């Protein structure tokens, strides 16, 4: 009985860890995509400013 409880507890712990890591990976991927969009927008504005001053 105790062995079964320990196994179930470990399985739940592993599930929580894997789920958390997966969610963190997705959040980082989303953050990087947003960062790239902001970077591209900034470069576009810089390019427009350079072309306007010429």
SVG drawing of the C-alpha trace seen along z (x, -y; Angstrom):
<svg xmlns="http://www.w3.org/2000/svg" viewBox="-2 -66 23 68">
<polyline fill="none" stroke="black" stroke-width="0.4" points="0.0,0.0 2.7,-2.5 4.7,-1.6 1.7,-2.4 1.2,-5.8 4.9,-6.6 4.7,-5.6 1.6,-7.7 3.1,-10.6 6.3,-10.5 4.3,-10.2 2.3,-13.3 5.5,-15.2 7.1,-14.2 3.9,-15.3 3.9,-18.7 7.6,-19.2 7.2,-18.2 4.1,-20.4 5.9,-23.4 8.9,-23.0 6.7,-22.7 4.8,-25.8 8.0,-27.7 9.3,-26.7 6.1,-27.9 6.3,-31.2 9.9,-31.8 9.1,-31.0 6.2,-33.5 8.5,-36.1 11.2,-35.7 8.7,-36.0 7.3,-39.3 10.9,-40.5 11.6,-39.9 8.5,-41.8 9.6,-44.8 13.1,-44.7 11.8,-44.6 9.5,-47.6 12.3,-49.5 14.6,-48.9 11.7,-50.0 11.3,-53.3 15.1,-53.9 15.2,-53.3 12.3,-55.7 14.0,-58.3 17.3,-57.9 15.6,-58.2 13.6,-61.2 16.7,-63.1 18.4,-62.7"/>
</svg>
